[in-house]
Amino acid sequence: MAVLVKLKNTREAKGYSQNELARRTGYSLQNIQKIEQGRAASITFEALGRFCKVLKCQPGDILEWEPDDIDDKSDLSLVDDFADDKAVALKGDSQKRPKHQAHMIVIDSNKGVA
């Protein structure tokens, strides 16, 4: 599963028991346990909103994306590669560009295409 539900970590960090979270959100204890144990097939935006309201947190405190395989992890490097290339271009350095690179064309009316 690529999206992890970190409800237990967030709940414990805020000092709530499963029973207290169930009572305050209106969900059953069994439902809270199922979500925390990773046995829930999905979580609705409504549930996520209730958890965030009670726990006074953001959705990112409860949900985390984790790449499943090497392709997912390498896709993340595209953002870093672009930032690195931009920094290199600003410094005027002629370092070799990374394998996964986003290209940018800058048009200067005085010099043509750079």
Secondary structure, DSSP 8 states (H G I E B T S, - for coil): --EEE-HHHHHHHTT--HHHHHHHHT--HHHHHHHHTT--S---HHHHHHHHHHHT--HHHHEEE---SHHHHHHHHHHHHHHHHHHHHHHT------SS------EETTTEE-
